Amino acid sequence: MIPFTYTRASNAAEAIRLAGVRDVKYIGGGTNLVDLLRETIERPAALVDVTGLSSTIERRGNGGLLIGAAVRNTALAEHREVRTRYPVLARAVLAGASGQIRNMATVGGNILQRTRCAYFYDTDGSRCNKRFPGQGCDAIDGFNRTHAILGASSSCVATHPSDMCVALAALDAVVHLEGAAGARTVPLTDLHRLPGDHPEVETVLEPGELITAVELPALPAATRSTYRKVRDRASYAFALVSVAAALEVDNGRVKDVRLALGGVAHKPWRARRAETALKGGPATGHTFRAAAEAELAAAKPLRDNGFKIELASRAMTAVLSELAGVDA
């Protein structure tokens, strides 16, 4: 491991000040960053501990929830209002990791975790444009069963690993940021970038910018929501495909629907084509299947992961049918 200094910031302003004077990484629970340090993928000169940021979950005046960046994943999943008003989020967090990891991991860190692509972690023998831009991507012609089918590029086919972020994408969550230029908000769906020609640039955060909170809007459809994760084993594997869905049905027709997919793209994938196809239409297994197929029409599978198209389509249909109480 390469030497670095460590400082604990007592608030966001101190953390931003420390990040502005040297090559710094913010650290929360460290459940991903410590692994990256061990593998020398991340090589910061300094770590700034931001676990002193807000760890509260508060109801907003508009009826939404404001979740502090330092809230532990366990606390998020167990929070009464999250479980009752946004069950999709609680279920996604519980599907994401073991209890030990959830007890350490923070909301801000979960959002910024990096891909688990094996070629990204293989620093000894694999080419990876995320680690060294312009080097190439060995996953494209390698073992790519777990890789992206949507939004990928010739530079990178890695997927985003977070379960929590898939639920946040479906819920129209907004991320609160602070940096040297001041405070701003970014929709979660716009925070992560598709790879394009620069997969090493994974988010729209500016250097030294810090996640301080995540805001959930008041969303009636979210009370009837769920998360389904399809994986190779039941015990805390990363998703082959996952679906976060919220559905509001009125007189047999779709009044509102929110859909996002995990395990299929470089970022949490908001399924807007499917949502558009469903809104106002009948809530039936047939229409759910047609909407899923419309969303996946743009999929571009690799040699080993073409099965994800049918898997994602079936998972979306099954989840929506379950929420609507109809046959898939």
PAMIZA-760143 format. One record per residue (C-alpha): y, x, z; residue in three letters. Coordinates in nm, 4 decimals. Example, Ala and Ser with C-alpha at 12.3 -4.5 7.8 and 13.67 -1.06 7.14 Angstrom:
2
yy;xx;zz;r
-0.4500;1.2300;0.7800;ALA
-0.1060;1.3670;0.7140;SER
***
This chain:
328
yy;xx;zz;r
0.0000;0.0000;0.0000;MET
0.3472;0.1249;-0.0878;ILE
0.5818;0.1644;0.2142;PRO
0.8497;-0.0991;0.2711;PHE
1.0878;-0.2071;0.5455;THR
1.0692;-0.5394;0.7272;TYR
1.3536;-0.7514;0.8620;THR
1.3448;-1.1006;1.0098;ARG
1.6375;-1.3182;0.9030;ALA
1.7617;-1.5777;1.1490;SER
1.9165;-1.8006;0.8819;ASN
1.9605;-1.8401;0.5060;ALA
2.2947;-1.6594;0.4951;ALA
2.1492;-1.3493;0.6606;GLU
1.8460;-1.3530;0.4314;ALA
2.0648;-1.3726;0.1211;ILE
2.2863;-1.0911;0.2472;ARG
1.9840;-0.8683;0.3049;LEU
1.8419;-0.9501;-0.0370;ALA
2.1649;-0.8527;-0.2067;GLY
2.1585;-0.4858;-0.1128;VAL
1.8086;-0.3695;-0.2126;ARG
1.4829;-0.4601;-0.3886;ASP
1.3661;-0.7387;-0.1583;VAL
1.0963;-1.0036;-0.1436;LYS
1.1208;-1.3010;0.0898;TYR
0.8083;-1.3605;0.2971;ILE
0.6983;-1.6762;0.4772;GLY
0.3352;-1.7094;0.5759;GLY
0.2400;-1.4258;0.3425;GLY
-0.0807;-1.5939;0.2262;THR
-0.0146;-1.4922;-0.1347;ASN
0.2413;-1.2136;-0.1090;LEU
0.0306;-0.9955;0.1208;VAL
-0.2523;-1.0061;-0.1348;ASP
-0.0102;-0.9023;-0.4072;LEU
0.1156;-0.6157;-0.1926;LEU
-0.2379;-0.4940;-0.1294;ARG
-0.3099;-0.4934;-0.5020;GLU
0.0264;-0.3163;-0.5701;THR
0.1234;-0.5968;-0.8075;ILE
0.4330;-0.6531;-0.5949;GLU
0.6154;-0.3351;-0.4902;ARG
0.9301;-0.4334;-0.3003;PRO
1.1327;-0.1815;-0.1071;ALA
1.1871;-0.4385;0.1677;ALA
1.0550;-0.7666;0.3009;LEU
1.2818;-1.0280;0.4548;VAL
1.0992;-1.2711;0.6813;ASP
1.2378;-1.6226;0.6270;VAL
1.0150;-1.8135;0.8665;THR
1.3283;-1.8661;1.0744;GLY
1.4594;-2.1166;0.8188;LEU
1.4328;-2.4896;0.8733;SER
1.0869;-2.6092;0.9729;SER
1.1823;-2.9737;1.0161;THR
1.1142;-3.2865;0.8096;ILE
1.4054;-3.5286;0.8245;GLU
1.4739;-3.8721;0.6804;ARG
1.7792;-3.8752;0.4533;ARG
2.0425;-4.1470;0.4418;GLY
1.9171;-4.2508;0.0996;ASN
1.5689;-4.3117;0.2395;GLY
1.4147;-3.9905;0.1125;GLY
1.2777;-3.6956;0.3090;LEU
1.4189;-3.3447;0.3396;LEU
1.1446;-3.0878;0.4023;ILE
1.2526;-2.7472;0.5311;GLY
1.1262;-2.4449;0.3390;ALA
0.9596;-2.3008;0.6493;ALA
0.7542;-2.6144;0.7217;VAL
0.3890;-2.5108;0.7466;ARG
0.1485;-2.6816;0.5085;ASN
-0.0492;-2.8258;0.8000;THR
0.2618;-2.9862;0.9483;ALA
0.3525;-3.1318;0.6092;LEU
0.0111;-3.2884;0.5544;ALA
0.0019;-3.4304;0.9082;GLU
0.3538;-3.5756;0.9120;HIS
0.3414;-3.9526;0.9592;ARG
0.6000;-4.0400;0.6950;GLU
0.4418;-3.8074;0.4409;VAL
0.0987;-3.9616;0.4985;ARG
0.2251;-4.3206;0.4783;THR
0.5015;-4.2997;0.2185;ARG
0.3774;-4.0103;0.0027;TYR
-0.0026;-3.9943;0.0495;PRO
-0.0426;-3.8026;-0.2774;VAL
0.1424;-3.5094;-0.1197;LEU
-0.0626;-3.5060;0.2003;ALA
-0.3859;-3.5174;-0.0003;ARG
-0.2749;-3.2411;-0.2357;ALA
-0.1926;-3.0102;0.0544;VAL
-0.5276;-3.0787;0.2205;LEU
-0.7078;-3.0046;-0.1068;ALA
-0.5267;-2.6753;-0.1489;GLY
-0.6665;-2.4420;0.1144;ALA
-0.8599;-2.4050;0.4375;SER
-0.7097;-2.5014;0.7709;GLY
-0.6408;-2.1368;0.8551;GLN
-0.4404;-2.0870;0.5356;ILE
-0.2542;-2.4174;0.5765;ARG
-0.1556;-2.3178;0.9296;ASN
0.0186;-2.0070;0.7924;MET
0.1459;-2.1096;0.4484;ALA
0.4978;-2.2473;0.4134;THR
0.6400;-2.5018;0.1702;VAL
0.8751;-2.2486;0.0117;GLY
0.6001;-1.9921;-0.0286;GLY
0.3587;-2.2446;-0.1748;ASN
0.6090;-2.3278;-0.4474;ILE
0.6524;-1.9610;-0.5396;LEU
0.2899;-1.8471;-0.5267;GLN
0.1768;-1.6617;-0.8360;ARG
-0.1152;-1.7228;-1.0676;THR
-0.4712;-1.6419;-0.9647;ARG
-0.5657;-1.5273;-1.3171;CYS
-0.8306;-1.2563;-1.2789;ALA
-0.6661;-1.0402;-1.5452;TYR
-0.3370;-1.0557;-1.3555;PHE
-0.5127;-0.9193;-1.0464;TYR
-0.7157;-0.6558;-1.2322;ASP
-0.4673;-0.3707;-1.2121;THR
-0.7224;-0.1062;-1.3104;ASP
-0.8452;-0.2197;-1.6477;GLY
-0.6797;-0.5350;-1.7842;SER
-0.3694;-0.5906;-1.9905;ARG
-0.1320;-0.8507;-1.8507;CYS
0.2160;-0.9401;-1.9716;ASN
0.3021;-1.0757;-1.6283;LYS
0.2530;-0.7349;-1.4720;ARG
0.3808;-0.5240;-1.7630;PHE
0.5775;-0.7174;-2.0265;PRO
0.4682;-0.6309;-2.3776;GLY
0.1316;-0.4947;-2.2692;GLN
-0.0726;-0.7879;-2.4009;GLY
-0.2890;-1.0619;-2.2512;CYS
-0.6608;-0.9953;-2.2170;ASP
-0.7286;-1.3517;-2.1054;ALA
-0.6644;-1.4907;-2.4544;ILE
-0.9800;-1.3330;-2.5969;ASP
-1.1530;-1.2829;-2.2633;GLY
-1.3136;-1.5148;-2.0109;PHE
-1.0652;-1.8002;-2.0156;ASN
-1.2565;-2.0980;-1.8770;ARG
-0.9942;-2.1627;-1.6072;THR
-0.6883;-2.1038;-1.8212;HIS
-0.4167;-2.3220;-1.9736;ALA
-0.4564;-2.5855;-2.2433;ILE
-0.0935;-2.7062;-2.2387;LEU
0.2337;-2.5153;-2.2760;GLY
0.0747;-2.1722;-2.3132;ALA
0.1900;-1.8991;-2.5523;SER
0.0580;-1.5925;-2.7292;SER
0.1897;-1.3906;-2.4334;SER
0.0203;-1.5735;-2.1464;CYS
-0.2371;-1.8455;-2.0833;VAL
-0.2395;-1.8329;-1.7021;ALA
-0.2200;-2.1486;-1.4916;THR
-0.0101;-2.2262;-1.1856;HIS
-0.2360;-2.2440;-0.8777;PRO
-0.0508;-2.4801;-0.6436;SER
-0.1877;-2.8248;-0.5556;ASP
0.1191;-2.9175;-0.3536;MET
0.3491;-2.8550;-0.6498;CYS
0.1540;-3.0963;-0.8698;VAL
0.2218;-3.3730;-0.6204;ALA
0.5876;-3.2701;-0.5877;LEU
0.6239;-3.2827;-0.9665;ALA
0.4877;-3.6374;-0.9745;ALA
0.7234;-3.7415;-0.6928;LEU
1.0454;-3.6220;-0.8634;ASP
1.1011;-3.3701;-0.5853;ALA
1.4228;-3.1670;-0.5869;VAL
1.4344;-2.8067;-0.4650;VAL
1.7373;-2.6905;-0.2635;HIS
1.8416;-2.3307;-0.3298;LEU
2.0961;-2.0921;-0.1806;GLU
2.2104;-1.7618;-0.3204;GLY
2.5064;-1.5305;-0.3521;ALA
2.6751;-1.7809;-0.5840;ALA
2.6309;-2.0678;-0.3374;GLY
2.4013;-2.3658;-0.3058;ALA
2.2448;-2.5711;-0.5846;ARG
1.9542;-2.8070;-0.6484;THR
1.6901;-2.7961;-0.9217;VAL
1.4262;-3.0595;-0.9997;PRO
1.0814;-2.9228;-0.9171;LEU
0.9754;-2.9951;-1.2748;THR
1.2469;-2.7561;-1.3981;ASP
1.1947;-2.4815;-1.1404;LEU
0.8919;-2.3170;-1.3016;HIS
0.9116;-2.1849;-1.6575;ARG
0.6577;-2.1990;-1.9363;LEU
0.5523;-1.8482;-2.0421;PRO
0.7081;-1.8194;-2.3886;GLY
0.7722;-1.4535;-2.4675;ASP
0.8499;-1.3658;-2.1045;HIS
0.5703;-1.4792;-1.8712;PRO
0.6904;-1.2297;-1.6116;GLU
0.9892;-1.4609;-1.5515;VAL
0.8170;-1.7467;-1.3718;GLU
1.1045;-1.9536;-1.2311;THR
1.4733;-2.0243;-1.2875;VAL
1.5679;-1.8637;-0.9548;LEU
1.8418;-1.6033;-0.9723;GLU
1.7853;-1.2628;-0.8063;PRO
1.8065;-1.3046;-0.4289;GLY
1.8114;-1.6836;-0.4484;GLU
1.6218;-1.8566;-0.1707;LEU
1.4439;-2.1912;-0.1420;ILE
1.5816;-2.3652;0.1677;THR
1.4332;-2.7149;0.1393;ALA
1.2562;-2.9684;-0.0799;VAL
1.3827;-3.3247;-0.1053;GLU
1.1668;-3.6265;-0.1847;LEU
1.3450;-3.9359;-0.3156;PRO
1.2731;-4.2830;-0.1799;ALA
1.0065;-4.3922;-0.4280;LEU
0.8362;-4.7315;-0.3806;PRO
0.5502;-4.6406;-0.6166;ALA
0.4642;-4.3381;-0.4013;ALA
0.3158;-4.5517;-0.1238;THR
0.0281;-4.6231;-0.3633;ARG
-0.0524;-4.2732;-0.4743;SER
-0.3341;-4.0232;-0.4627;THR
-0.4466;-3.6768;-0.5661;TYR
-0.7760;-3.5817;-0.7247;ARG
-0.8871;-3.2226;-0.7731;LYS
-1.1798;-3.1237;-0.9939;VAL
-1.3133;-2.7777;-0.9142;ARG
-1.6273;-2.5705;-0.9407;ASP
-1.7103;-2.6054;-0.5732;ARG
-1.5989;-2.8422;-0.3018;ALA
-1.4792;-2.5689;-0.0671;SER
-1.1286;-2.4569;-0.1587;TYR
-1.1588;-2.3417;-0.5166;ALA
-0.8607;-2.3581;-0.7495;PHE
-0.8414;-2.6616;-0.9749;ALA
-1.0019;-2.6781;-1.3152;LEU
-0.8014;-2.9984;-1.3506;VAL
-0.6106;-3.1989;-1.0933;SER
-0.4197;-3.5262;-1.1117;VAL
-0.1352;-3.6496;-0.8942;ALA
-0.0588;-4.0157;-0.9580;ALA
0.1588;-4.2933;-0.8176;ALA
0.1306;-4.6442;-0.9579;LEU
0.3129;-4.9721;-0.9059;GLU
0.1605;-5.2783;-1.0708;VAL
0.3241;-5.6227;-1.0932;ASP
0.1293;-5.9202;-1.2308;ASN
-0.1205;-5.6958;-1.3988;GLY
0.1374;-5.4784;-1.5738;ARG
0.2582;-5.1273;-1.4951;VAL
0.5977;-5.1503;-1.3291;LYS
0.6229;-4.7799;-1.2452;ASP
0.3951;-4.4795;-1.2831;VAL
0.4253;-4.1104;-1.1997;ARG
0.1707;-3.8586;-1.3258;LEU
0.1341;-3.4825;-1.3044;ALA
-0.1502;-3.2456;-1.3852;LEU
-0.2613;-2.9187;-1.2315;GLY
-0.4933;-2.6488;-1.3594;GLY
-0.3878;-2.7041;-1.7201;VAL
-0.0570;-2.5203;-1.7633;ALA
0.1639;-2.2343;-1.6531;HIS
0.3553;-2.4815;-1.4347;LYS
0.2831;-2.8167;-1.2708;PRO
0.2609;-3.0421;-1.5761;TRP
0.4495;-3.3717;-1.5606;ARG
0.2653;-3.6127;-1.7904;ALA
0.5680;-3.7876;-1.9334;ARG
0.4027;-3.8969;-2.2585;ARG
0.1398;-4.0814;-2.0608;ALA
0.4018;-4.2368;-1.8333;GLU
0.6029;-4.3616;-2.1318;THR
0.2906;-4.5052;-2.2925;ALA
0.1991;-4.6946;-1.9751;LEU
0.5266;-4.8393;-1.8464;LYS
0.5474;-5.2115;-1.9064;GLY
0.1951;-5.2293;-2.0449;GLY
-0.1237;-5.3793;-1.9019;PRO
-0.2876;-5.1954;-1.6142;ALA
-0.6366;-5.1590;-1.7601;THR
-0.8880;-4.8804;-1.7948;GLY
-0.8429;-4.8948;-2.1723;HIS
-0.4661;-4.8416;-2.1584;THR
-0.5052;-4.5679;-1.8984;PHE
-0.7498;-4.3842;-2.1236;ARG
-0.5209;-4.4216;-2.4268;ALA
-0.2236;-4.2857;-2.2307;ALA
-0.4273;-3.9886;-2.1104;ALA
-0.5341;-3.9088;-2.4646;GLU
-0.1726;-3.9318;-2.5810;ALA
-0.0708;-3.6790;-2.3159;GLU
-0.3467;-3.4382;-2.4127;LEU
-0.2986;-3.4649;-2.7882;ALA
-0.0893;-3.1460;-2.7772;ALA
-0.3569;-2.9476;-2.5914;ALA
-0.4609;-2.6171;-2.7450;LYS
-0.7878;-2.5030;-2.5904;PRO
-0.9161;-2.1484;-2.5851;LEU
-1.2747;-2.0440;-2.6523;ARG
-1.4082;-2.1299;-2.3064;ASP
-1.1891;-2.4147;-2.1796;ASN
-1.2018;-2.6926;-2.4372;GLY
-1.3916;-2.9045;-2.1830;PHE
-1.0673;-2.9392;-1.9868;LYS
-0.9290;-3.1877;-2.2405;ILE
-1.2008;-3.4452;-2.1800;GLU
-1.2116;-3.3597;-1.8101;LEU
-0.8374;-3.4199;-1.7702;ALA
-0.8536;-3.7415;-1.9704;SER
-1.1366;-3.8798;-1.7593;ARG
-0.9720;-3.7704;-1.4341;ALA
-0.6408;-3.9385;-1.5247;MET
-0.8192;-4.2584;-1.6274;THR
-1.0285;-4.2654;-1.3109;ALA
-0.7356;-4.2027;-1.0762;VAL
-0.5113;-4.4659;-1.2354;LEU
-0.7959;-4.7176;-1.2434;SER
-0.8631;-4.6556;-0.8750;GLU
-0.4974;-4.7136;-0.7869;LEU
-0.4841;-5.0300;-1.0002;ALA
-0.8142;-5.1627;-0.8689;GLY
-0.9669;-5.2013;-1.2161;VAL
-1.2694;-5.0589;-1.3936;ASP
-1.2142;-4.7213;-1.5603;ALA
***
